[in-house]
Amino acid sequence: MSDGRQNPDELLKIINQEDKQRNRGRLKIFFGYAAGVGKTYAMLEAAHEAKENGIDVVAGYIEPHARPKTMALLQGLETIPTLKIEYNGITLNEFDLDQAMARKPQLILVDELAHTNAKGCRHTKRYQDIEELLKAGIDVYTTVNVQHIESLNDMVASITQVLVRERIPDSVFDQADQVELVDIEPQDLIDRLNEGDVYSEEQANRAIQNFFTVENLTALREIALRRCADRVNRLTGNERIKSRGDYHTDEHILVCLSSSPSNAKIIRTAARMVSAFRGAFTALFVETPDFPEMDEQDRNRLRTNMRLAEQLGAKIEIVYGDDVPFQIAEFARLSGVSKIVIGRSLATKKNVFAKPTLTEKVISLAPNLDVHVIPDSNQNITGYHPKKAKQNRFFVFSLPDILKCFAILGISSLIGYLFKSLGFDEANIIAVYVLGVLVTSVMTTHQIYSLISSIVSVLVFNFLFTDPKFTFQAYDQGYPVTFVIMFIAAFITGSLANRLKNHAKQSAQAAYRTKILFDTNQLLQFAKGQNEIISASCIQLNKLLGKDIIFYPAQNDTLKDPMTFFIHQNSFDPSYINENEQAVAKWVFKNNKHAGATTETLSNSKCLYLAVRVTDQVYGVVGIVMHDEPLEAFEKSILLSILGEFALAMENEKNAREKEEAAVRAKNEELRANLLRAISHDLRTPLTSISGNANNLIVNGEYFDEQTKLQLYTDIYDDSMWLINLVENLLAVTRIEQGRLNIQMSEDLIDDAIDEALRHVNRKRVEHKISVKRSDEYLLAKMDAKLIVQVLINIIDNAIKYTPKGSSIVIESKKQGNNAIVSISDDGPGISDEVKAHVFDMFYCGSNKIVDSRRSLGLGLSLCKSIINAHGGTISVLDNQPHGTIFRFTLPIGEVKIHE
């Protein structure tokens, strides 16, 4: 029982489509069931209506029909000049995509959606031109007939007996924003033909006799109406999903791929079933040991069928094995397939005693599945059989294999003589020869040698071990049966060994490619930074494809200079990264689609270019040097998986970098807020004191005695010095946080730094007993003297602030190993363990009271730690005995350089 909830995957798909549609142009298709119904006429009328409404309309390409009424409607519309292309001495007029993109009108008219462009155009098909226009935000009006829809091609051909070569994927039709069916009665269309409104008189007569019959036109009209109705149902389903209506389907349809010419019809039929059932669609190809020997024509046809399945929305899957029915049934069982679509041309049974057909085997192996067998009306195709591998490799001369056969046969004979001398019977000797055939099958390259070895083994056994010996005669009547059984056993054993060897090769190849995918995942997990991610991914692509790789990283919506990863350094060709190749890479980056060699877009380039992307975010473009060798389907599948991992790693790196930058910004904002908060409070007190004392001196100075004036001057001086020290610390903290703390390292005496610090220490030092314990030797340290003086000032001032009057402060310097150690100790109240853990934190003031009741900013000790760490030293706080605190920091020892 359905729970009434919408399918989340379908809902997400609809939402994503709506997001993409916001900035895209809108596509309107004028749809007809035959030429002459008035599609172009209706399109031009709609264009004039749009122009009257103030829309910028341009005619990009209108097919030059010999129809005066239609061509008259072009008047008043701006027209883009056609692109002239020379082909076999003929000048062809094509739609100029570049001019249309440069003009960028609101609405453009492009006739004949299914047209195939001439060689030299950017795209192979016109619907690809229109897709680029839509992505640029330009609305498009176009026209197409029902026979050009891919999934309907076979159905229309069976009616009209005409196979249409120019077709568009169903997705182009289904994803159009609006489809207007241009419909007239079939008899009215025939009347138009007779009146010369469609073709010339000669063409019209020929068309009426062949194609334009009432029966054909009525059937085509019905198909067109049904196709429009199917589109309306699909749109209704989408709206139901968005409105949280009920949606449920468990159908999963599997179509079997092959190199058969009839396979395209099977794929289209399966696609129509998927559309009707609204289920999942998978296309399966079983790669057998014969696949490497498949001729180029069959390979090209297989690639075409795979591309067709992809266009119709199928997910391509590849499995390996020589038992095709078992592989199909097992895949269907594991993948939850509900229906299998297969062609009858692969299920031909010649007689009653023939072995079961592929269809019968699939049905027996998967009895719970619906198997749909699609008939083929073309009798010439029905008898198609792909070229078997054994036809190519049956007679192959290989000297190493021949030598191996003789060697194995000789060893088997020697072992047979040994067994004979030891009294073993003939069955054991036969087993030795069977084993020899098995070893031959494993060690030789071609299967023919295992067959020859089986025959020769029987003859040698007869010649050496049966009476009369050293002849090919046999006295015992049972020997012929023995020879036959021996041959059959040897041949079957050899065939099984050869089959296992081929399976091992296929498994090893698949395992190697899969291992590359897993290794890529591991490498990307440990890669640090973009360069490591790019390098790891491209090197893995080198291993997978055995081809040179070029990568264009993206930065700020542009492509940077290419990075090359060549298998052999001497294989570099500057033409791989010339201006034309980079232009293709930029097109892929802009349009987020595959292009280049072996594709239908910019196919004249030397490389295949693919975007490294996560949804619409492109992180770069990968170029693969193809050498006119298309990728195998399994290679392409692994390639796309690696590119997906590549893109995710780039996105994760970007997110981590942005997160780190955000954390730095947040920390800076926190620092700024704390500084402002502290400054707003702590500057007010000394400034108020300074201004108040100065005002007293100005107003009442003549009434104050000298002692009172001296006290006021002293207070103003102390407050000013406190502010100067505060400002110095703030400036130093700001430089450190911004990474602009320039350390001028030199080798200076520690004692000089201590003396300089004491000259700048708070004037209240006279209230404390400050002493210095110097090292017995001159102590040099590697330091920036100015910054170390500031460290000493901050620590000594800190001791003065937090200890009562009369306290002792001792500054000691000494050498310990490769470090100079400076200690500032006092005999004050000390610091609790809880405060010690935070004493070097910025803005931390602790609970200790300052003797003069001033409030501390908590910057001094934090600044000291930053400076000491920048010098490569350490700073710590310890307890003094019996009471008090010791601040200790280390600096690297310096050496005296004597210049002679």
Backbone hydrogen bonds, N-H to C=O, Kabsch-Sander energy under -0.5 kcal/mol:
donor,donor_aa,acceptor,acceptor_aa,energy
11,L,7,N,-2.3
12,L,8,P,-2.6
13,K,9,D,-2.1
14,I,10,E,-2.2
15,I,11,L,-2.4
16,N,12,L,-2.6
17,Q,13,K,-2.1
18,E,14,I,-2.2
19,D,15,I,-2.2
20,K,16,N,-2.1
21,Q,17,Q,-1.6
22,R,18,E,-0.9
22,R,19,D,-0.6
25,G,134,L,-2.9
28,K,26,R,-0.5
28,K,140,V,-2.6
29,I,178,Q,-2.6
30,F,142,T,-2.8
31,F,29,I,-0.8
31,F,180,E,-2.7
32,G,144,V,-1.8
37,V,34,A,-1.2
42,A,38,G,-2.4
43,M,39,K,-2.3
44,L,40,T,-2.5
45,E,41,Y,-2.2
46,A,42,A,-2.2
47,A,43,M,-1.9
48,H,44,L,-2.1
49,E,45,E,-2.0
50,A,46,A,-2.2
51,K,47,A,-2.4
52,E,48,H,-2.2
53,N,49,E,-1.0
54,G,51,K,-1.9
55,I,50,A,-2.0
57,V,55,I,-0.9
58,V,107,L,-2.2
59,A,78,E,-3.5
60,G,58,V,-0.8
60,G,109,L,-1.8
61,Y,109,L,-2.0
65,H,63,E,-2.5
67,R,65,H,-1.2
70,T,67,R,-0.5
71,M,67,R,-2.5
72,A,68,P,-2.0
73,L,69,K,-0.7
73,L,70,T,-1.1
74,L,71,M,-1.4
75,Q,72,A,-1.3
77,L,74,L,-2.0
78,E,57,V,-0.6
80,I,59,A,-2.4
83,L,94,E,-3.6
84,K,82,T,-0.5
85,I,83,L,-0.5
85,I,92,L,-2.4
87,Y,90,I,-3.1
90,I,87,Y,-1.6
92,L,85,I,-3.5
92,L,90,I,-0.7
94,E,83,L,-2.5
94,E,92,L,-0.6
97,L,95,F,-1.1
100,A,96,D,-1.8
101,M,97,L,-2.5
102,A,98,D,-2.2
103,R,99,Q,-2.6
104,K,100,A,-2.7
106,Q,56,D,-0.8
107,L,56,D,-2.3
108,I,139,D,-2.2
109,L,58,V,-2.1
110,V,108,I,-0.5
110,V,141,Y,-2.8
111,D,61,Y,-3.1
113,L,143,T,-3.0
115,H,112,E,-1.5
117,N,115,H,-0.6
117,N,124,T,-2.3
120,G,121,C,-0.5
121,C,118,A,-1.8
124,T,600,E,-3.0
126,R,115,H,-2.5
127,Y,113,L,-0.5
128,Q,125,K,-0.7
129,D,125,K,-1.0
130,I,126,R,-2.3
131,E,127,Y,-1.8
132,E,128,Q,-1.7
133,L,129,D,-1.8
134,L,130,I,-2.5
135,K,131,E,-2.1
136,A,132,E,-1.3
137,G,134,L,-1.7
138,I,133,L,-2.2
139,D,106,Q,-2.2
140,V,26,R,-2.6
141,Y,108,I,-2.2
142,T,28,K,-2.1
143,T,110,V,-0.5
144,V,30,F,-1.8
146,V,32,G,-1.7
148,H,145,N,-1.6
149,I,146,V,-1.7
150,E,168,I,-2.3
152,L,149,I,-1.1
153,N,149,I,-0.6
153,N,150,E,-1.4
156,V,152,L,-2.6
157,A,153,N,-2.3
158,S,154,D,-2.1
159,I,155,M,-0.9
159,I,156,V,-0.6
160,T,156,V,-2.8
161,Q,157,A,-2.3
164,V,162,V,-0.7
167,R,165,R,-0.7
168,I,148,H,-2.8
172,V,169,P,-1.0
173,F,169,P,-1.0
174,D,170,D,-3.0
175,Q,171,S,-2.3
176,A,173,F,-1.0
177,D,27,L,-1.0
178,Q,27,L,-1.8
180,E,29,I,-3.0
181,L,179,V,-0.6
182,V,31,F,-3.3
182,V,180,E,-0.6
183,D,181,L,-0.8
189,L,185,E,-1.9
190,I,186,P,-2.2
191,D,187,Q,-2.2
192,R,188,D,-1.9
193,L,189,L,-2.1
194,N,190,I,-2.4
195,E,191,D,-1.9
196,G,193,L,-1.4
197,D,192,R,-2.4
198,V,192,R,-0.6
204,A,200,S,-3.1
205,N,201,E,-2.3
206,R,202,E,-1.9
207,A,203,Q,-2.5
208,I,204,A,-2.5
209,Q,205,N,-1.8
210,N,206,R,-1.6
211,F,207,A,-1.1
212,F,207,A,-3.1
213,T,211,F,-2.2
217,L,213,T,-2.9
218,T,214,V,-2.4
219,A,215,E,-2.0
220,L,216,N,-2.7
221,R,217,L,-2.5
222,E,218,T,-2.0
223,I,219,A,-2.2
224,A,220,L,-2.5
225,L,221,R,-2.5
226,R,222,E,-2.4
227,R,223,I,-2.5
228,C,224,A,-2.1
229,A,225,L,-2.2
230,D,226,R,-2.8
231,R,227,R,-2.0
232,V,228,C,-2.2
233,N,229,A,-2.4
234,R,230,D,-2.2
235,L,231,R,-2.4
236,T,232,V,-2.4
237,G,233,N,-2.4
238,N,234,R,-2.2
239,E,235,L,-2.3
240,R,236,T,-2.2
241,I,237,G,-2.1
242,K,238,N,-2.3
243,S,239,E,-2.0
244,R,241,I,-1.6
245,G,240,R,-3.9
253,I,280,A,-2.7
254,L,339,K,-3.1
255,V,282,T,-2.5
256,C,341,V,-1.8
257,L,284,L,-3.5
263,N,260,S,-1.6
264,A,261,P,-0.5
265,K,262,S,-0.5
266,I,262,S,-1.4
267,I,263,N,-2.4
268,R,264,A,-2.3
269,T,265,K,-2.4
270,A,266,I,-2.4
271,A,267,I,-2.3
272,R,268,R,-2.1
273,M,269,T,-2.0
274,V,270,A,-2.4
275,S,271,A,-2.2
276,A,272,R,-2.2
277,F,273,M,-2.9
278,R,274,V,-2.0
279,G,274,V,-1.0
280,A,251,E,-2.5
282,T,253,I,-2.5
283,A,315,K,-2.3
284,L,255,V,-2.6
285,F,317,E,-2.2
287,E,285,F,-0.7
287,E,319,V,-3.2
288,T,286,V,-0.7
291,F,288,T,-2.0
293,E,290,D,-1.3
294,M,291,F,-2.0
299,R,295,D,-2.1
300,N,296,E,-2.6
301,R,297,Q,-2.0
302,L,298,D,-2.4
303,R,299,R,-2.5
304,T,300,N,-2.3
305,N,301,R,-2.3
306,M,302,L,-2.4
307,R,303,R,-2.6
308,L,304,T,-2.4
309,A,305,N,-2.3
310,E,306,M,-2.2
311,Q,307,R,-2.4
312,L,308,L,-1.8
313,G,310,E,-1.7
314,A,309,A,-2.9
315,K,281,F,-1.9
316,I,314,A,-0.6
317,E,283,A,-2.7
319,V,285,F,-2.0
321,G,287,E,-2.1
324,V,322,D,-1.1
327,Q,323,D,-2.2
328,I,324,V,-2.4
329,A,325,P,-2.7
330,E,326,F,-2.8
331,F,327,Q,-2.4
332,A,328,I,-2.5
333,R,329,A,-2.2
334,L,330,E,-2.5
335,S,331,F,-2.2
336,G,332,A,-0.7
336,G,333,R,-0.6
337,V,332,A,-2.3
338,S,252,H,-2.8
339,K,252,H,-1.7
340,I,370,D,-3.1
341,V,254,L,-3.1
342,I,340,I,-0.5
342,I,372,H,-2.9
344,R,374,I,-2.4
346,L,343,G,-0.9
347,A,344,R,-1.9
350,K,348,T,-0.5
354,A,351,N,-1.1
358,L,346,L,-0.7
361,K,357,T,-2.4
362,V,358,L,-2.5
363,I,359,T,-2.5
364,S,360,E,-2.2
365,L,361,K,-2.3
366,A,362,V,-2.1
369,L,366,A,-1.6
370,D,338,S,-1.7
371,V,369,L,-0.6
372,H,340,I,-3.6
372,H,370,D,-0.6
373,V,371,V,-0.6
374,I,342,I,-2.9
374,I,372,H,-0.6
377,S,375,P,-0.5
379,Q,377,S,-0.9
381,I,378,N,-0.9
382,T,378,N,-1.2
383,G,379,Q,-0.7
384,Y,381,I,-2.4
391,Q,388,K,-0.8
392,N,388,K,-0.7
392,N,389,A,-0.9
393,R,389,A,-1.6
394,F,390,K,-0.9
396,V,394,F,-0.8
398,S,396,V,-0.5
402,I,398,S,-2.2
403,L,399,L,-2.5
404,K,400,P,-2.2
405,C,401,D,-2.2
406,F,402,I,-2.3
407,A,403,L,-2.5
408,I,404,K,-2.7
409,L,405,C,-2.6
410,G,406,F,-2.6
411,I,407,A,-2.5
412,S,408,I,-2.5
413,S,409,L,-2.1
414,L,410,G,-2.3
415,I,411,I,-2.4
416,G,412,S,-2.2
417,Y,413,S,-2.5
418,L,414,L,-2.2
419,F,415,I,-2.7
420,K,416,G,-2.4
421,S,417,Y,-2.5
422,L,418,L,-1.5
423,G,420,K,-1.0
424,F,419,F,-2.7
428,N,425,D,-0.8
429,I,425,D,-1.1
430,I,426,E,-2.6
431,A,427,A,-2.0
432,V,428,N,-1.6
433,Y,429,I,-1.8
434,V,430,I,-2.4
435,L,431,A,-2.4
436,G,432,V,-2.1
437,V,433,Y,-2.2
438,L,434,V,-2.2
439,V,435,L,-2.6
440,T,436,G,-2.4
441,S,437,V,-2.4
442,V,438,L,-1.6
443,M,439,V,-2.3
444,T,440,T,-2.1
449,Y,446,H,-1.1
450,S,447,Q,-0.9
451,L,447,Q,-1.4
452,I,448,I,-2.6
453,S,449,Y,-2.3
454,S,450,S,-1.7
455,I,451,L,-1.9
456,V,452,I,-3.0
457,S,453,S,-2.2
458,V,454,S,-1.5
459,L,455,I,-2.0
460,V,456,V,-3.0
461,F,457,S,-2.4
462,N,458,V,-2.2
463,F,459,L,-2.3
464,L,460,V,-2.5
465,F,461,F,-2.4
466,T,462,N,-0.8
470,F,463,F,-3.4
471,T,468,P,-0.7
475,Y,467,D,-2.0
479,Y,476,D,-1.4
482,T,478,G,-2.0
483,F,479,Y,-3.3
484,V,480,P,-2.5
485,I,481,V,-2.7
486,M,482,T,-2.8
487,F,483,F,-2.8
488,I,484,V,-2.9
489,A,485,I,-2.9
490,A,486,M,-2.5
491,F,487,F,-3.0
492,I,488,I,-2.9
493,T,489,A,-2.3
494,G,490,A,-2.6
495,S,491,F,-2.8
496,L,492,I,-2.7
497,A,493,T,-2.4
498,N,494,G,-2.5
499,R,495,S,-2.5
500,L,496,L,-2.7
501,K,497,A,-2.2
502,N,498,N,-2.2
503,H,499,R,-2.5
504,A,500,L,-2.5
505,K,501,K,-2.1
506,Q,502,N,-2.6
507,S,503,H,-3.1
508,A,504,A,-2.7
509,Q,505,K,-2.5
510,A,506,Q,-2.8
511,A,507,S,-3.0
512,Y,508,A,-2.5
513,R,509,Q,-2.2
514,T,510,A,-2.6
515,K,511,A,-2.8
516,I,512,Y,-2.0
517,L,513,R,-1.6
518,F,514,T,-2.3
519,D,515,K,-3.4
520,T,516,I,-2.3
521,N,517,L,-1.9
522,Q,518,F,-2.1
523,L,519,D,-3.0
524,L,520,T,-2.6
525,Q,521,N,-1.4
526,F,522,Q,-1.3
527,A,523,L,-0.8
529,G,527,A,-0.5
532,E,528,K,-0.5
533,I,529,G,-1.8
534,I,530,Q,-2.9
535,S,531,N,-2.6
536,A,532,E,-2.6
537,S,533,I,-2.2
538,C,534,I,-2.5
539,I,535,S,-2.2
540,Q,536,A,-1.8
541,L,537,S,-1.9
542,N,538,C,-2.0
543,K,539,I,-1.9
544,L,540,Q,-2.4
545,L,541,L,-2.6
546,G,542,N,-2.1
549,I,565,F,-2.6
550,I,623,G,-2.8
551,F,563,M,-3.1
552,Y,621,V,-2.9
554,A,619,Y,-1.8
555,Q,558,T,-3.1
558,T,555,Q,-1.0
560,K,553,P,-3.3
563,M,551,F,-3.1
565,F,549,I,-3.1
571,S,568,H,-2.1
572,F,569,Q,-1.2
576,Y,573,D,-2.5
577,I,574,P,-1.4
578,N,575,S,-1.0
582,Q,578,N,-2.4
583,A,579,E,-1.8
584,V,580,N,-1.7
585,A,581,E,-2.1
586,K,582,Q,-2.3
587,W,583,A,-1.9
588,V,584,V,-2.3
589,F,585,A,-2.3
590,K,586,K,-2.3
591,N,587,W,-2.7
592,N,588,V,-2.2
593,K,588,V,-0.6
595,A,609,Y,-1.9
596,G,601,T,-3.2
597,A,607,C,-2.0
599,T,596,G,-1.8
602,L,122,R,-4.2
605,S,602,L,-1.4
608,L,624,I,-2.6
609,Y,595,A,-3.2
609,Y,607,C,-0.5
610,L,622,V,-2.4
612,V,620,G,-3.0
613,R,611,A,-0.9
614,V,617,Q,-2.3
617,Q,614,V,-2.3
618,V,616,D,-0.7
619,Y,612,V,-3.3
619,Y,617,Q,-0.5
620,G,612,V,-0.7
621,V,552,Y,-2.0
622,V,610,L,-2.9
623,G,550,I,-4.2
624,I,608,L,-2.5
625,V,548,D,-2.2
625,V,623,G,-0.5
626,M,606,K,-1.7
626,M,624,I,-0.6
627,H,606,K,-0.7
629,E,626,M,-1.3
636,K,632,E,-2.7
637,S,633,A,-2.1
638,I,634,F,-2.4
639,L,635,E,-2.8
640,L,636,K,-2.6
641,S,637,S,-1.7
642,I,638,I,-2.6
643,L,639,L,-2.6
644,G,640,L,-2.0
645,E,641,S,-2.4
646,F,642,I,-3.0
647,A,643,L,-2.8
648,L,644,G,-2.3
649,A,645,E,-2.5
650,M,646,F,-2.3
651,E,647,A,-2.5
652,N,648,L,-2.9
653,E,649,A,-2.4
654,K,650,M,-2.3
655,N,651,E,-2.9
656,A,652,N,-2.7
657,R,653,E,-2.4
658,E,654,K,-2.8
659,K,655,N,-2.5
660,E,656,A,-2.5
661,E,657,R,-2.6
662,A,658,E,-2.6
663,A,659,K,-2.4
664,V,660,E,-2.3
665,R,661,E,-2.7
666,A,662,A,-2.8
667,K,663,A,-2.5
668,N,664,V,-2.7
669,E,665,R,-2.6
670,E,666,A,-2.6
671,L,667,K,-2.8
672,R,668,N,-2.9
673,A,669,E,-2.8
674,N,670,E,-2.8
675,L,671,L,-2.7
676,L,672,R,-2.8
677,R,673,A,-2.6
678,A,674,N,-2.9
679,I,675,L,-3.4
680,S,676,L,-2.5
681,H,677,R,-1.1
682,D,678,A,-3.4
683,L,679,I,-2.3
685,T,681,H,-1.0
687,L,683,L,-2.0
688,T,684,R,-2.5
689,S,685,T,-2.2
690,I,686,P,-2.9
691,S,687,L,-2.8
692,G,688,T,-2.6
693,N,689,S,-2.7
694,A,690,I,-2.7
695,N,691,S,-2.2
696,N,692,G,-2.2
697,L,693,N,-2.2
698,I,694,A,-2.0
699,V,695,N,-2.9
700,N,696,N,-2.8
701,G,697,L,-0.8
703,Y,700,N,-1.6
704,F,700,N,-0.8
704,F,701,G,-0.9
709,K,705,D,-2.3
710,L,706,E,-2.5
711,Q,707,Q,-1.9
712,L,708,T,-2.2
713,Y,709,K,-2.9
714,T,710,L,-2.5
715,D,711,Q,-2.4
716,I,712,L,-2.5
717,Y,713,Y,-2.5
718,D,714,T,-2.9
719,D,715,D,-2.6
720,S,716,I,-2.1
721,M,717,Y,-2.7
722,W,718,D,-2.4
723,L,719,D,-2.0
724,I,720,S,-2.5
725,N,721,M,-2.6
726,L,722,W,-2.2
727,V,723,L,-2.8
728,E,724,I,-2.4
729,N,725,N,-2.2
730,L,726,L,-2.6
731,L,727,V,-2.7
732,A,728,E,-2.3
733,V,729,N,-2.7
734,T,730,L,-2.4
735,R,731,L,-2.2
736,I,732,A,-2.2
737,E,733,V,-2.6
738,Q,734,T,-1.7
739,G,736,I,-1.3
740,R,735,R,-3.0
741,L,735,R,-0.5
742,N,740,R,-1.1
743,I,741,L,-0.7
744,Q,742,N,-0.6
745,M,743,I,-1.1
746,S,783,M,-1.8
748,D,746,S,-0.8
748,D,781,A,-2.1
750,I,779,L,-2.6
753,A,749,L,-1.4
754,I,750,I,-2.2
755,D,751,D,-2.6
756,E,752,D,-2.3
757,A,753,A,-2.1
758,L,754,I,-2.2
759,R,755,D,-1.3
760,H,756,E,-0.6
760,H,757,A,-1.2
761,V,757,A,-0.6
765,R,762,N,-2.0
766,V,763,R,-1.3
767,E,764,K,-1.9
768,H,765,R,-2.2
769,K,807,S,-2.7
770,I,768,H,-0.9
771,S,769,K,-0.5
771,S,809,I,-2.6
773,K,811,I,-3.3
774,R,772,V,-0.7
780,L,778,Y,-0.7
781,A,748,D,-2.4
782,K,892,P,-2.7
783,M,746,S,-3.2
783,M,781,A,-0.8
785,A,783,M,-0.8
787,L,784,D,-0.6
788,I,784,D,-2.3
789,V,785,A,-2.4
790,Q,786,K,-1.5
791,V,787,L,-1.9
792,L,788,I,-2.6
793,I,789,V,-2.5
794,N,790,Q,-2.4
795,I,791,V,-2.3
796,I,792,L,-2.8
797,D,793,I,-2.9
798,N,794,N,-2.0
799,A,795,I,-2.1
800,I,796,I,-2.3
801,K,797,D,-2.5
802,Y,798,N,-2.0
803,T,799,A,-0.6
803,T,800,I,-0.5
806,G,767,E,-2.9
807,S,804,P,-1.7
809,I,769,K,-3.4
810,V,825,S,-2.6
811,I,771,S,-2.9
812,E,810,V,-0.5
812,E,823,S,-2.7
813,S,773,K,-1.9
814,K,821,I,-2.0
816,Q,819,N,-2.8
819,N,816,Q,-1.6
820,A,891,L,-3.2
821,I,814,K,-3.2
821,I,819,N,-0.5
822,V,889,F,-2.6
823,S,812,E,-2.9
824,I,887,F,-2.7
825,S,810,V,-2.6
825,S,823,S,-0.5
826,D,885,T,-2.2
827,D,808,S,-1.1
836,K,832,S,-2.1
837,A,833,D,-1.2
838,H,835,V,-1.6
839,V,835,V,-0.9
839,V,836,K,-0.7
841,D,838,H,-2.0
843,F,858,G,-2.3
844,Y,841,D,-1.5
844,Y,858,G,-0.8
845,C,843,F,-0.6
851,V,801,K,-3.0
853,S,850,I,-1.8
863,L,859,L,-2.7
864,C,860,G,-2.1
865,K,861,L,-2.2
866,S,862,S,-1.9
867,I,863,L,-2.3
868,I,864,C,-2.7
869,N,865,K,-2.6
870,A,866,S,-1.9
871,H,867,I,-1.1
871,H,868,I,-0.6
872,G,869,N,-1.5
873,G,868,I,-2.4
876,S,888,R,-2.7
878,L,886,I,-3.0
880,N,884,G,-2.0
885,T,826,D,-0.5
886,I,878,L,-2.7
887,F,824,I,-2.6
888,R,876,S,-2.4
888,R,886,I,-0.5
889,F,822,V,-2.3
890,T,874,T,-2.3
891,L,820,A,-1.9
893,I,818,N,-2.5
894,G,780,L,-1.8
898,I,896,V,-0.6
899,H,897,K,-0.6
900,E,898,I,-0.6
